[in-house]
C-alpha cells in the first residue's frame, strides 16, 4: 500500500512539474513583443482608420474620384464612368448608381481595421455603395487588381474598379 501511495505521489509530482514548465513557456509567449504588421517606413504614408468611409487627406490631394467599368454579362458591352468621391453617380443607362466613400492606393487589413500603407498604387481599392433604382445592392470594397474578390453580384452587370482619377 505504501508503495502504491509513493508511486501515485511521484506521478502527481512529475505531472505538476511538467504542467508548470508548459505554463511558464506559455506566459513567456503571451508576454513576447508583437511583430509589427507593417514596418515604420510603410506606415508613415497611411493611418489606421476607425471608419472605412473616411477619405485620407493625402488621397484627396492627389485624386478626385475613381474610374468604374460596368460590363454587360450578356453581350460584353462596356460602360466607363468617372465617380467623384462622395457623389452618387449613375452608371450609364444601367439603372445602377454608385457612391464612392473611400479610396486606398495600397489597401491592407491590419489589427481588424483597414489601412492605406503607401501612396504607390500597389493594391488600389474603393469602398462603394451601389444601388438599383434606389435600393442598395452592394456596400463593400472593389479591388482593381483582384476584381473577383468580394465582387458586386448582379444578374446583368459586372462592376469593377478601373482606376483612380488624378487631379
C-alpha positions as CSV (number, residue, x, y, z in Angstrom):
1,X,0.0,0.0,0.0
2,X,2.9,2.4,0.9
3,X,4.5,1.6,-2.5
4,X,1.2,2.5,-4.3
5,X,0.9,5.8,-2.4
6,X,4.6,6.6,-3.2
7,X,4.1,5.8,-6.9
8,X,1.0,7.9,-7.0
9,X,2.7,10.8,-5.3
10,X,5.7,10.7,-7.7
11,X,3.3,10.6,-10.7
12,X,1.4,13.6,-9.4
13,X,4.6,15.5,-8.6
14,X,6.0,14.8,-12.1
15,X,2.7,15.8,-13.8
16,X,2.5,19.0,-11.7
17,X,6.1,20.0,-12.5
18,X,5.7,19.4,-16.2
19,X,2.5,21.4,-16.3
20,X,4.2,24.3,-14.6
21,X,7.0,24.3,-17.2
22,X,4.4,24.4,-20.0
23,X,2.6,27.3,-18.2
24,X,5.9,29.3,-17.9
25,X,6.6,28.8,-21.7
26,X,3.0,29.9,-22.4
27,X,3.4,33.0,-20.2
28,X,6.6,33.9,-22.0
29,X,4.9,33.6,-25.4
30,X,2.0,35.7,-24.2
31,X,4.3,38.5,-23.0
32,X,6.5,38.5,-26.1
33,X,6.6,41.7,-28.1
34,X,4.2,41.5,-31.0
35,X,5.7,41.5,-34.5
36,X,4.6,44.7,-36.3
37,X,2.4,44.0,-39.3
38,X,3.8,47.0,-41.2
39,X,7.3,48.5,-41.0
40,X,7.6,52.1,-39.8
41,X,8.7,53.2,-43.2
42,X,5.5,51.7,-44.8
43,X,3.1,53.0,-42.1
44,X,4.3,56.6,-42.4
45,X,2.2,57.0,-45.6
46,X,-1.1,55.8,-44.1
47,X,-3.0,55.5,-40.9
48,X,-5.4,53.1,-39.3
49,X,-9.0,54.2,-39.9
50,X,-11.8,53.9,-37.4
51,X,-14.3,54.0,-40.3
52,X,-13.6,52.7,-43.8
53,X,-15.7,55.6,-45.2
54,X,-13.1,58.2,-44.4
55,X,-11.0,59.8,-47.2
56,X,-7.4,60.4,-46.3
57,X,-6.1,63.9,-46.9
58,X,-3.2,62.5,-49.0
59,X,-5.7,60.7,-51.2
60,X,-7.9,63.8,-51.8
61,X,-4.9,65.9,-52.5
62,X,-3.9,63.7,-55.4
63,X,-7.2,62.1,-56.6
64,X,-10.7,63.4,-57.2
65,X,-12.5,60.1,-57.7
66,X,-12.5,56.7,-59.3
67,X,-13.0,55.2,-62.7
68,X,-15.5,52.4,-62.9
69,X,-16.3,49.9,-65.7
70,X,-19.6,48.1,-66.0
71,X,-19.6,45.1,-68.3
72,X,-22.8,43.6,-69.6
73,X,-22.6,39.9,-68.9
74,X,-25.0,39.1,-71.8
75,X,-23.4,40.9,-74.7
76,X,-20.0,42.1,-73.4
77,X,-20.7,45.8,-73.9
78,X,-18.9,48.2,-71.6
79,X,-19.8,51.4,-69.9
80,X,-17.0,53.5,-68.3
81,X,-17.7,56.3,-65.9
82,X,-15.9,58.6,-63.5
83,X,-17.3,58.7,-60.0
84,X,-16.1,61.7,-57.9
85,X,-15.7,61.0,-54.2
86,X,-18.8,61.3,-52.1
87,X,-21.3,61.8,-55.0
88,X,-24.0,59.5,-56.2
89,X,-23.4,59.0,-59.9
90,X,-25.5,56.9,-62.4
91,X,-23.6,54.1,-64.2
92,X,-24.7,55.0,-67.7
93,X,-28.2,53.7,-68.5
94,X,-27.9,50.6,-66.4
95,X,-30.2,51.8,-63.7
96,X,-27.4,51.4,-61.2
97,X,-25.8,54.3,-59.2
98,X,-22.5,54.3,-57.4
99,X,-21.2,56.4,-54.4
100,X,-17.5,56.2,-53.5
101,X,-16.9,56.8,-49.8
102,X,-13.2,55.9,-49.7
103,X,-10.2,55.0,-51.9
104,X,-6.9,53.5,-51.0
105,X,-3.9,53.2,-53.3
106,X,-2.4,50.4,-51.2
107,X,-5.2,48.6,-49.3
108,X,-4.3,46.3,-46.4
109,X,-6.1,44.9,-43.4
110,X,-4.3,45.5,-40.1
111,X,-5.4,44.8,-36.5
112,X,-9.0,44.3,-37.5
113,X,-9.1,47.6,-39.5
114,X,-8.2,48.8,-42.9
115,X,-5.1,50.9,-43.8
116,X,-3.5,52.6,-46.7
117,X,0.1,51.7,-46.3
118,X,1.6,53.6,-49.2
119,X,0.7,56.1,-51.9
120,X,2.1,53.7,-54.6
121,X,-0.8,52.1,-56.4
122,X,0.1,48.6,-55.4
123,X,-3.4,47.4,-54.3
124,X,-6.0,50.0,-55.3
125,X,-9.4,49.6,-53.6
126,X,-12.5,51.7,-53.4
127,X,-15.3,51.5,-50.8
128,X,-18.5,52.0,-52.7
129,X,-22.3,51.7,-52.4
130,X,-24.2,50.5,-55.5
131,X,-27.9,51.0,-55.7
132,X,-30.5,49.9,-58.3
133,X,-33.4,52.3,-58.6
134,X,-32.8,53.5,-55.0
135,X,-32.4,50.0,-53.5
136,X,-29.0,49.2,-52.1
137,X,-27.4,46.2,-53.7
138,X,-23.8,46.4,-52.6
139,X,-21.8,48.1,-49.8
140,X,-18.2,47.0,-50.0
141,X,-14.8,47.2,-51.4
142,X,-13.9,46.9,-55.1
143,X,-10.3,45.8,-55.8
144,X,-8.7,46.9,-59.1
145,X,-6.1,44.1,-59.1
146,X,-8.5,41.5,-57.8
147,X,-11.9,42.2,-59.4
148,X,-13.3,38.8,-58.4
149,X,-12.5,39.3,-54.7
150,X,-15.8,40.1,-53.0
151,X,-17.3,41.3,-56.3
152,X,-20.6,43.1,-56.9
153,X,-23.2,40.5,-57.7
154,X,-25.8,41.4,-60.3
155,X,-27.6,39.2,-63.0
156,X,-26.6,41.5,-65.9
157,X,-23.8,43.9,-64.8
158,X,-20.3,43.3,-63.5
159,X,-18.9,46.5,-62.0
160,X,-15.2,46.8,-61.5
161,X,-12.7,49.4,-60.3
162,X,-10.7,50.6,-63.3
163,X,-8.5,53.1,-61.6
164,X,-8.4,56.5,-59.9
165,X,-8.9,60.0,-61.3
166,X,-5.8,62.2,-60.7
167,X,-6.3,65.9,-60.1
